[in-house]
Amino acid sequence: MYFYTLFFSVFAFVALAKELFSDPEVDFLLSEKLNQDPVEEHFSKQRRAGGSNEAPDISQVLHRSLQFHVAGTSARGSTAGNSMPATDVPGIDNTPLPRRPTKK
């Protein structure tokens, strides 16, 4: 497995270098500046969201990607407008629930 991933990484780097050096404006390539952390983070989120399913099909991956996108955009609050968020919502009681009696 290790050999395959090493071979794939080297093959991909060589292909990228050929593509970049085909542009006359590119003089050099700093391999240390290439970073795949965002890609690894994305697939790590996919694996965590999969639960016990270690081999999701494409529709499951696309569905989860859409969920991540929607959750990410809804998590950011709107900065437009001049209204304050409502802190007192009618019908919602925030008092703590009574504790259960302890068993003896």
Sine and cosine of phi, psi and omega as CSV:
sin_phi,cos_phi,sin_psi,cos_psi,sin_omega,cos_omega
0.00,0.00,-0.68,0.73,-0.02,-1.00
-0.88,0.48,-0.69,0.73,-0.01,-1.00
-0.88,0.47,-0.66,0.75,-0.01,-1.00
-0.89,0.45,-0.70,0.71,-0.01,-1.00
-0.93,0.37,-0.60,0.80,0.06,-1.00
-0.90,0.43,-0.71,0.70,0.03,-1.00
-0.87,0.49,-0.70,0.71,-0.01,-1.00
-0.89,0.45,-0.66,0.75,0.01,-1.00
-0.90,0.43,-0.70,0.71,0.01,-1.00
-0.91,0.41,-0.68,0.73,0.01,-1.00
-0.87,0.49,-0.69,0.72,0.00,-1.00
-0.92,0.40,-0.64,0.77,0.02,-1.00
-0.90,0.43,-0.68,0.73,0.01,-1.00
-0.90,0.44,-0.67,0.74,0.03,-1.00
-0.90,0.45,-0.66,0.75,0.03,-1.00
-0.90,0.43,-0.67,0.74,0.01,-1.00
-0.89,0.46,-0.68,0.74,0.04,-1.00
-0.88,0.48,-0.68,0.73,0.00,-1.00
-0.90,0.43,-0.69,0.72,-0.02,-1.00
-0.93,0.36,-0.65,0.76,-0.03,-1.00
-0.97,0.26,-0.15,0.99,0.10,-0.99
-0.96,0.29,-0.31,0.95,0.07,-1.00
-0.99,0.11,0.82,-0.57,-0.06,-1.00
-0.92,0.40,-0.29,0.96,0.00,-1.00
-0.99,0.15,-0.22,0.98,-0.01,-1.00
-1.00,0.00,0.87,-0.49,-0.01,-1.00
-0.98,-0.18,-0.53,0.85,-0.04,-1.00
-0.47,-0.88,0.24,-0.97,-0.02,-1.00
-0.71,-0.70,0.86,-0.51,0.06,-1.00
-1.00,-0.08,0.96,-0.26,-0.07,-1.00
-0.91,0.42,-0.43,0.90,-0.01,-1.00
-0.94,0.35,-0.29,0.96,-0.01,-1.00
-1.00,0.08,-0.20,0.98,0.04,-1.00
-0.97,0.23,0.74,-0.68,-0.09,-1.00
-0.66,-0.76,0.78,-0.63,0.02,-1.00
-0.92,-0.38,0.29,0.96,0.01,-1.00
-0.85,0.52,-0.67,0.74,0.04,-1.00
-0.88,0.48,-0.58,0.82,0.03,-1.00
-0.93,0.37,-0.71,0.71,0.02,-1.00
-0.89,0.45,-0.61,0.80,0.03,-1.00
-0.90,0.43,-0.65,0.76,0.01,-1.00
-0.88,0.47,-0.73,0.68,-0.02,-1.00
-0.95,0.32,-0.47,0.88,0.10,-0.99
-0.91,0.42,-0.66,0.75,0.07,-1.00
-0.89,0.46,-0.65,0.76,0.02,-1.00
-0.88,0.48,-0.69,0.72,-0.01,-1.00
-0.92,0.40,-0.67,0.74,0.00,-1.00
-0.90,0.43,-0.61,0.79,-0.03,-1.00
-0.97,0.24,-0.28,0.96,-0.07,-1.00
-0.97,0.24,-0.27,0.96,-0.03,-1.00
0.92,0.39,-0.81,-0.58,-0.03,-1.00
-1.00,0.06,-0.10,0.99,0.00,-1.00
-1.00,0.10,0.96,-0.28,-0.03,-1.00
-1.00,-0.01,-0.14,0.99,-0.01,-1.00
-0.72,-0.69,0.96,0.29,-0.02,-1.00
-0.95,0.32,0.50,-0.87,0.09,-1.00
-1.00,0.08,0.07,-1.00,-0.13,-0.99
-0.89,0.45,-0.58,0.81,-0.01,-1.00
-0.92,0.39,-0.60,0.80,0.04,-1.00
-0.93,0.37,-0.65,0.76,0.02,-1.00
-0.91,0.42,-0.69,0.73,0.01,-1.00
-0.91,0.42,-0.63,0.78,0.02,-1.00
-0.89,0.45,-0.70,0.71,0.02,-1.00
-0.92,0.39,-0.60,0.80,0.04,-1.00
-0.89,0.46,-0.64,0.77,0.05,-1.00
-0.91,0.41,-0.65,0.76,0.04,-1.00
-0.88,0.47,-0.68,0.73,0.02,-1.00
-0.89,0.46,-0.66,0.75,-0.02,-1.00
-0.91,0.42,-0.72,0.69,-0.02,-1.00
-0.91,0.41,-0.69,0.72,0.01,-1.00
-0.90,0.43,-0.60,0.80,0.01,-1.00
-0.93,0.37,-0.63,0.78,-0.02,-1.00
-0.97,0.23,-0.53,0.85,0.00,-1.00
-0.98,0.18,-0.34,0.94,0.00,-1.00
-0.96,0.30,-0.42,0.91,0.03,-1.00
-1.00,0.09,0.78,-0.63,0.02,-1.00
-0.98,0.20,0.39,-0.92,0.04,-1.00
-0.96,0.27,0.70,-0.71,0.06,-1.00
-0.98,-0.19,-0.05,1.00,0.01,-1.00
-1.00,0.04,0.44,-0.90,0.06,-1.00
1.00,-0.09,0.14,-0.99,-0.05,-1.00
-0.83,-0.56,0.33,0.94,-0.02,-1.00
-0.99,-0.17,0.47,-0.88,0.03,-1.00
-1.00,-0.07,0.52,-0.86,0.04,-1.00
-0.91,0.41,0.57,-0.82,-0.01,-1.00
-0.96,0.27,0.82,-0.57,0.03,-1.00
-0.99,-0.13,-0.48,0.88,0.03,-1.00
-0.97,-0.24,0.98,-0.21,0.02,-1.00
-0.99,-0.15,0.84,-0.54,-0.02,-1.00
-0.90,0.44,0.63,-0.77,0.05,-1.00
1.00,-0.02,-0.09,1.00,0.01,-1.00
-0.93,-0.38,0.85,-0.52,-0.01,-1.00
-0.97,-0.24,0.85,-0.53,-0.05,-1.00
-0.98,-0.18,0.24,0.97,0.02,-1.00
-0.95,0.30,0.59,-0.81,-0.02,-1.00
-0.92,0.40,0.51,-0.86,0.03,-1.00
-0.97,0.24,0.47,-0.88,0.04,-1.00
-0.92,0.38,0.54,-0.84,0.01,-1.00
-0.97,0.23,0.46,-0.89,0.07,-1.00
-0.95,0.31,0.53,-0.85,0.07,-1.00
-0.93,0.38,0.60,-0.80,0.00,-1.00
-0.97,0.25,0.59,-0.81,0.04,-1.00
-0.99,0.12,0.64,-0.77,0.00,-1.00
-0.96,-0.29,0.00,0.00,0.00,0.00
